[in-house]
Amino acid sequence: MSKEKSPYVYAALSLALLIALIALPLVLKSGYLVHILIATGMYTALALSYDLIVGHVGLLSLAHPAFFGVGAYAAAIAATRLGTPFLAAFVFGGIVAAGLALLVSFPFFRLAGASFAIGTLGFALIMQLVANNSIPLTGGPLCLMGVPRPRLTIPPLLDWQVSSTTEYYYLMLALLLVVVALCSRLTTSRVGRAFISIREEETLAMASGVNPLKYKTFAFVIGALIAGSVGAYYAHYSTVVCPSDLSNYMTTVLVIILFLGGVGRMRGVILGSIIFTFVPEFLRIAATWRMVIYGVLLLVTIVRMPEGLDGMLTKTLRRFPFSGTSARGPENDQR
Amino acid sequence: MRTSARPRKRVPRPQTSPQFKEARLRETTGKQGLIKPTDWKGRVGMTLLETRGLTKKFFGLTAVDSVDINIEPGELVSLIGPNGSGKTTLFNCMTGFLDADGGKVYYRGGDISDLPAHEIALLGISRTFQQARIYRRLSVLENLLMGVQEHQGDSILDRILRTKKLNRLEKEAIERAEELMGFVGLTHLRDQPAGNLSYGQYKLLVFAAALMPDPDLLLLDEPAAAINPTMINKMKDHMVELNKTGMTILFIEHNMEVVMDICERIIVLDAGRKIAEGAPEAIRNDERVVEAYFGR
C-alpha cells in the first residue's frame, strides 16, 4: 500500500473491463471461442476458490475435483430426477459440496502438511470411484445425461431460458463476478488476514487468539461451496456429467494456474487462469505443436518468474496506478 | 501444532473474557474504545495466575515436575534457570500450547488447564516466543493489527459485510497500533514487510504485538536475548513502564543484570523443579541457585 490509488481510476478500469467482458462474445462471433471463454471462466472461479485453501490458509488440498464433481452430480441429479428448477439445483449443488467439505474436514484437519495432501487426494480418488460405481445414482461410466438447459426464473422480474453459448457465457460471467466479489471480500478483510496469519505462523496466530481450526474449516467449506457451484453450472452447461469430470487432471491444472499465476494473489490467479486455460485451447490452431508450446511456456514461466506472473507484473508495473501493491508479496521479502 | 487433537472438554470459563471486561469497564467508567491497563489498576484482588503441581513429561524426561507458582496482579516476576530447566515448557503448559500430564492452571481462580491456546489468549494472557515469531510477509502495522483483531469480538459476517462496527473496531485497532509503534519506536517502519526488520526490531515488534490486546498478564520468553545492550535497556524500560501502569508481567530471562535490576520476585527452576523463589537479593545468595548454575 505504498501509494494510495485513486478510487475513481480503479472504478473506471473495472467498469471498462466489465464492458469489455460483456462485449467480448459479440465481437468474437465464433461459438467455439466463446466456449473457450466459458471454460476459462469456470477455471478462474475454481482457481480463486482453490486459492482460498492453498494460497491463503496454506493447505495443499487435492480434493477440489471431488467438490466440483459432487456439486455437478448433485445439481444434475436434482434437475433430472426431481425436476428442480435451475436456481434451486444450482444452490443445491453448492450446498451439498460445502456440506461434504464440512464433514470431511473433521478427519482431514487432524492431518498436517503432506499427510493432509495425501488424505485429500485419497478422498478425491474415492469420490471418483463412487461416481463410477454407484450406477443407480450417477449412471456410472455411462454418465448422467439429459440435464435440462437452465431456465432462470425470478417470478416478477426475470424469465430467462438459457440456450445459446453466448447466453451461457453471460450466466458464467454473472457467477464469476459473484465469486470474484466474495473472494476479494474474504481475502482483503480481517478474515484474509487471519488466513495469512495461519499460513505464516500458526503458533503465533494461536497466541493472538486465532482459532486455526475455525478459519481452516471456513476456507475449506467456502472453497468447496464455490467449486460445487461451478460444478452445478458445468452440469447445466454440458448437460452431461461423467465420472471423468472428477479426475485429478483438474488439480494439476489448478496447481499450475496457482503457482505460475502467483499463489495467494487474486490478480495473479485470474491472470494464470486466463493464460493457462485459454492459451492451450487457442493453440489448437497449431495442433501438432500445441502441447510442446504449452510445455515450453510452463518451463519459461517457472524459470523466469519463480514468484509467478503476478510477482513479475508487480515488479515491472510498480508505478502504474492499477498495480497497488500489497505488502504481502514475496517480492517484498528480501531475506 | 495440532489443535484439533486437543480434548474439547468444556470448562466453566472464568468471567474475564474481553467482552465481559469491556462491558464491565464501560459500566463503571462510561469509557469507550480500547481499554488501557491503567483502567484496571487496583480493580482485581485475587491471584492472577496459579499453577498447582503442574507436570509435563516428554517420554522419559520430566521437563516440568509438579511446579507450583503464584502470580499476583501487578507483579513483575522473572523465571530463571539453567538451559533445559523447563522454563519454556512451563510457559507452554500454562498457555495451552502443550497439554500438561498433571496438575492444574488457574487464571483468576478459574481452571484453564484444558482450554486450547487461542481461548487462553482471549482471556487476556499474551505471550511471546523465544524464536521471535512474526508474520514476515505482513507489514509491521498488519502484524500489530493481527495481534488484536480476534480480541475485538467481530464476527466473520461483520468482516465480510464490512459493517460500521467493523470499521470502528479497525480504526481503534489502528490507533492502538500506532500508539504502540510509537512506544517501541517502530513508527518509521509502519508499512515495511516485517521480514525486512532486523532481529532487534523483530523483538520490539513481537513485544508490541503482544501488547496490542492490552493483556492483563504478559508472558515474555527471553525478551532481552540476542539483542544489543542499548536494545536491552530499552526493553527493560518498557517492561518497567508497563508494570507501573498495572500490567502483570512474567518473563523468562538469562540476562541476570536485567533480572536482578527490575524484578520484585524471581522464581528459579532447575531440572523441571522449582528450587527457589524470592527477592533478587535472596536469590543471588541462595546456595541451591548457585549450585544449579555453577555446579557443586
Interface residues (C-beta under 8 A of the other chain):
Chain A: M1 S2 F106 F109 R110 A112 L182 R185 L186 S189 R190 V191 R193 A194 I196 S197 E200 E201 E202 T203 L204 A205 M206 A207 S208 G209 V210 N211 P212 L213 F218 A327 R328 G329 P330 N332 D333 Q334 R335
Chain B: M1 R2 T3 S4 A5 T95 F97 P116 A117 H118 E119 A121 L122 S126 R127 T128 F129 R133 I134 Y135 R136 R137 L138 S139 E142 L145 M146 G147 V148 Q149 E150 H151 D154 I156 R159 I160 R162 L166 E170 D191 Q192 P193 G195 N196 A209 A210 M212 P213
